[in-house]
């Protein structure tokens, strides 16, 4: 039976390296890792991809649709890079992209991947032993998660690791209700909202 891992917001490969550490059977997973920013082309990422042959790298952002988009690539602090406009243009902090780090931000054109459709196409009709989704997409979760709920994708997912970005949540998004809908769709899903791979 197939084991799948979707790494959304891969940064410099730190999530891949963390999963390789915490999952004893990591090499048995088909890993799809997404990072549209310049950091996805970093030496750290390239070295990580050379080390783990089971990782398929996608230099694209994920969203609720497949469409031309702008990615706001923070040139100094890659963790702040985003395609979520409320974060990209947030000036409440001292830096850029809603961060405390000031640096130029490149506006890079990309084509987003419809995450729901991608997961469904990857699964097809194959039996799945494990399906892990790690989501740290800097605000874009507020488009992605409702679409995944609508498309009933969560019924396939065994574990969801995510980082919410509540300071940029839409006013009509109810996080508690979203979690309840996910668990209603899949009562067995494990949701861990404490994900952090920095330092790996």
C-alpha positions in Angstrom: 0.0 0.0 0.0 1.2 3.5 -0.9 2.6 6.0 1.6 2.4 9.6 0.6 3.8 12.8 2.1 2.9 16.3 0.8 5.4 18.9 2.0 3.8 22.3 1.3 6.2 25.2 1.9 9.4 23.3 1.9 11.7 26.3 2.4 15.3 25.0 2.1 14.4 21.4 2.6 14.2 21.6 6.4 10.9 19.7 6.5 12.3 16.9 4.4 15.2 16.6 6.7 12.9 16.6 9.8 10.6 14.0 8.4 13.7 11.8 7.5 14.6 12.1 11.1 11.2 11.4 12.8 9.8 8.8 10.3 11.7 5.5 10.6 10.2 4.4 7.2 10.7 7.8 5.5 12.4 6.1 2.5 9.1 4.2 1.8 7.2 7.4 1.3 6.5 9.1 -2.1 7.3 12.7 -1.1 6.0 15.7 -3.0 7.7 18.9 -1.9 6.6 22.3 -3.0 8.6 25.5 -2.7 8.2 28.4 -5.3 10.7 30.8 -3.7 14.3 31.3 -4.5 15.1 29.3 -1.4 13.8 26.2 -3.3 16.9 26.7 -5.5 19.3 27.0 -2.6 22.3 24.8 -2.0 20.7 23.3 1.1 17.6 22.2 -0.9 19.8 20.8 -3.8 21.9 18.8 -1.3 18.7 17.5 0.4 17.2 16.4 -2.9 20.4 14.6 -3.8 20.3 12.7 -0.5 16.7 11.5 -0.7 15.7 10.0 -4.0 12.1 9.5 -3.0 11.4 13.2 -3.0 9.8 14.9 -6.0 10.4 18.6 -6.0 7.8 21.1 -7.4 8.9 24.7 -7.8 5.3 26.0 -7.6 3.0 27.4 -4.9 -0.1 25.5 -3.9 -3.5 27.1 -3.9 -7.2 26.3 -4.3 -6.8 26.7 -8.1 -4.4 26.3 -11.0 -3.8 29.8 -12.3 -1.1 32.4 -13.0 -0.2 34.1 -9.6 2.4 36.4 -8.1 4.7 35.1 -5.5 6.2 37.6 -3.1 9.7 36.4 -2.5 11.4 38.0 0.5 15.1 38.1 -0.6 16.6 37.9 2.9 14.1 36.0 5.1 12.6 33.2 3.0 10.2 32.1 5.8 8.3 35.4 5.1 7.8 34.7 1.4 4.1 34.3 0.4 1.5 34.5 -2.3 -1.1 35.6 0.3 -1.6 39.3 -0.4 -2.7 40.3 3.1 0.6 39.0 4.4 2.7 40.3 1.5 1.4 43.9 2.0 1.3 43.9 5.8 3.2 46.9 7.1 2.2 46.5 10.8 5.7 45.1 11.6 9.0 46.8 11.0 10.0 44.7 8.0 8.4 43.3 4.8 5.9 40.5 4.1 4.5 40.8 7.6 8.0 40.1 9.1 10.4 42.1 11.2 13.1 41.8 8.5 13.4 44.6 5.9 14.7 43.6 2.5 13.6 43.8 -1.2 10.7 41.6 -2.1 10.7 40.1 -5.6 7.3 39.8 -7.3 7.8 36.5 -9.2 5.2 35.1 -11.6 4.2 31.4 -11.1 1.5 29.0 -11.9 -0.2 27.7 -8.8 -1.1 24.1 -8.3 -4.7 23.1 -7.3 -3.7 21.1 -4.2 -7.0 19.2 -4.0 -6.8 18.1 -7.6 -3.1 17.2 -7.2 -3.7 15.0 -4.2 -6.7 13.3 -5.8 -4.7 12.7 -9.0 -1.8 11.3 -7.0 -4.0 8.9 -5.0 -6.1 7.8 -8.0 -7.7 4.5 -6.9 -4.7 3.1 -5.1 -5.0 1.9 -1.5 -3.2 4.3 0.8 -1.5 3.2 4.0 -0.4 6.7 5.1 -1.0 10.1 3.7 0.7 13.0 5.5 0.2 16.6 4.7 2.5 19.3 6.1 1.2 22.8 5.4 3.1 25.9 6.1 2.1 28.2 3.3 2.1 31.6 4.9 -1.6 32.5 4.8 -2.6 30.6 1.6 -4.1 27.9 3.9 -7.2 30.2 4.1 -7.9 29.4 0.5 -6.5 25.8 0.4 -8.3 24.3 3.4 -11.9 25.4 2.5 -11.3 23.9 -1.0 -10.0 20.7 0.5 -13.0 20.4 2.8 -15.3 21.1 -0.2 -13.6 18.4 -2.3 -13.6 15.9 0.6 -9.8 15.5 0.4 -9.4 15.2 4.2 -11.1 11.8 4.3 -7.8 10.4 2.7 -5.4 12.2 5.1 -4.0 10.4 8.1 -2.0 13.2 9.6 -2.1 17.0 9.0 0.8 19.1 10.3 0.2 22.8 9.8 1.0 26.3 10.9 -1.9 28.7 11.1 -1.2 32.4 10.4 -4.1 34.0 12.3 -2.9 37.6 11.9 -3.7 37.4 8.2 -6.9 35.3 8.4 -9.9 36.6 6.5 -12.6 38.0 8.7 -15.1 35.4 7.6 -12.8 32.4 8.3 -13.7 30.5 11.4 -10.7 28.3 12.4 -12.6 26.2 15.0 -15.4 25.5 12.5 -12.8 24.5 9.8 -11.2 22.0 12.2 -14.6 20.6 13.1 -15.5 20.1 9.5 -12.2 18.4 8.8 -12.8 16.0 11.8 -16.4 15.4 10.7 -15.1 14.4 7.3 -12.4 12.2 8.9 -12.8 11.4 12.6 -9.5 9.5 12.6 -7.3 12.3 11.3 -4.5 13.5 13.5 -4.0 17.3 13.4 -0.8 18.8 14.8 -0.8 22.6 14.6 2.7 22.9 16.3 4.8 22.1 13.3 8.3 23.7 13.2 11.2 22.4 11.1 13.6 25.3 11.5 17.0 24.1 12.6 16.9 20.8 10.8 
